[in-house]
Amino acid sequence: MSNIHKGKLKFFKRTAGFGFLEYYIGSEKKSIYTHVSQFKDGIKSVKTGRTYRFTIGQNERGAIAQNVEVLKNAKNESDT
């Protein structure tokens, strides 16, 4: 299994700076926590529905999406 995943941002609470990415491993849908500090382009790249590439790491609370970056070649629902 690759450590690099892609998924869509399903929820993000700007005031708290966190959200959840939804992605698949095989046919199993998963959801993972992420924080604005993990977005390579910072808060300006955070848009619900946009497709991102990320790695999965661990913090004191469990799994977290890290190194989150926009997939520029993906058709992102929030982009115009």
ZIVEN-V432929 format. One record per residue. PHI is phi in radians with two decimals (999 if undefined). PSI is psi in whole degrees, 0 to 359 (999 if undefined). NEAR is the number of other C-alpha atoms within 10 Angstrom. Layout:
phi = {PHI	PHI}
psi = {PSI	PSI}
near = {NEAR	NEAR}
//
This chain:
phi = {999	-1.25	-1.46	-1.74	-2.19	-2.33	-2.90	-1.85	-1.33	-1.62	-2.68	-2.64	-1.78	-1.03	-1.12	-1.74	1.35	-2.38	-2.91	-2.34	-1.73	-1.91	-2.60	-2.09	-2.08	1.14	-1.74	-1.59	-1.41	-2.24	-2.30	-2.39	-1.23	-2.58	-2.20	-0.97	-1.14	-1.58	-1.46	-1.04	-1.74	1.19	-1.07	-1.12	-1.65	-1.45	-2.49	-1.06	1.59	-1.32	-1.62	-2.25	-1.90	-2.75	-1.95	-1.92	-2.19	-2.23	-2.23	-1.11	-1.78	2.34	-1.22	-2.53	-1.34	-2.14	0.90	-1.37	-2.44	-1.15	-1.47	-1.14	-1.56	-1.47	-1.42	-1.65	-1.04	-1.52	-1.47	-2.19}
psi = {131	147	351	129	165	146	175	143	113	334	140	125	100	320	331	343	26	164	191	134	140	132	172	142	107	234	4	121	133	161	139	141	147	162	151	330	344	352	122	326	13	198	333	338	359	110	127	137	346	149	134	157	141	165	162	126	190	144	190	341	351	208	144	140	127	165	46	125	148	137	103	328	358	150	106	127	329	349	148	999}
near = {6	6	8	13	16	19	22	20	22	16	15	19	12	12	6	9	13	15	20	21	26	18	21	12	11	7	7	7	10	12	17	16	19	23	20	21	14	18	20	15	14	13	14	9	15	20	19	18	17	21	25	25	19	23	16	16	12	10	8	6	7	9	13	21	24	21	18	27	19	21	15	11	7	10	11	17	12	10	8	5}
//
